[in-house]
Amino acid sequence: MLKKILSFSIFIIALSIVALFQISLPPVWVGFLSEVNLIPLIIVALFFFYNVKTALLAVLIFGFWLDLFSFSFFGLESISLMLSLFLIDRISFSFLTNRSLYSFLINNILYFSFYSFFTALFFYFSNFESSGFFLFQGRFWLSLIFRLTWALIISLISFSFFSALTKNLRPVFLEKR
């Protein structure tokens, strides 16, 4: 029991540190580096290598910290993260049946795309920007391309690391009768 409480506490503290890192450092970096977003990568890794419940817990922790320090309405980040997780869960369950590198990359691309779309959509309707709808702005698409590029780079690097940590990717051989 004590071991479970300790591992759960370490999990919450580690995710909180990542969230605080994401809030404080990448926004002050310049150019391409400012689009690094580790939170969706960690959520997809937890979803892909463990289960949706673990990823949902991570969404709640990340969403709390992002919403706490956000200048938009409280819940925007949490709702965007949850909707994105729900969509990749449905898509992964329906179309991506195995746990391979390409499935991991597709899940990351889809999660980043959904998350960026929902965040921009909710932000647009909560602020009523006069500069036009976000889908017609080059800034949104350039940011999405940079985020997807970072997601692919980090996903390719981290896939073997994450697969070594879990037993969910081990081959299963059927016994001959």
Secondary structure, DSSP 4 states (H G I P E B T S, - for coil): -HHHHHHHHHHHHHHHHHHHHHHHSGGGS-GGGGG--HHHHHHHHHHHHT-HHHHHHHHHHHHHHHHHT-SS-TTHHHHHHHHHHHHHHHHHHHT--S--HHHHHHHHHHHHHHHHHHHHHHHHHHHT-SS--GGG-HHHHHHHHHHHHHHHHHHHHHHHHHHHH-STTS---PPP-
